[in-house]
């Protein structure tokens, strides 16, 4: 409590530097107050305010960064809503439409995947007959699961060729390898076999979605191969030998 000109003035407790300055200003004598040049006074105030006691309740660096981020997001949203037709409502409609389109593409095309340089094996570890693969394919097709239907029908084709001894039973065979080997025994079906193997790879390893049309094509190939007569190498050799003998006799 300090008396100045007959008036009681309450002076709260201040740090040493600030308390000294206030007491000098409140002196009751006729002496002029102590004046400090501007630059030293500014430097003294800066040092005083830099003390930890004045910053105990300041927000953390994380909070400051978070506030700056949300401020930037708000400015960006305001700018976008100003530029878009219809203002904020128009911007919300545009964002919803973009999300809907991306969701439709994701549902239609599936998760993007890179096709491996070497395709994995055609069959899994559990061997099944061609009839079992066909039944599984038809069950998937009845439910509209075209990816699984294409896979099972291609497996049915290869297993049927193995059961007819047109292909040797070899674990680890890929769809492309099976198509190439089967094409040598059934040359009239080489193109459809390669197309079926490519459809199998696209669905299984390429992340693409099969269609009902692609499944129907592979199922038709399966039925055609059941009725196809293989061209055996021995038959070709006998025909060539007969031709040679006839030419020699002539």
Buried (B, 14 or more C-beta within 10 A) or exposed (E): EEEEEEEEEEEEEEEEEEEEBBEEEBEEEEEEEEEEEEEEEEEBEEEBEEEEEEEEEEEEEEEEEEEEEEEEEEEEEEEBBEEBEEEEEBBEEBEEEEEEEEEEEEEEEBEEEEEEEEBEEBBEEEEBEBEBBBBBBBEBBEEEBBBBBBBBBBBBBBBBBBEBEBBEEEEEBBBBBBBBBBBEBBEEBBEBBBBBBBBBBBBBBBBBBBEEEBBBBBBEBBEBBEEBEBEEEEEEEEEEEEEEEEEEEE
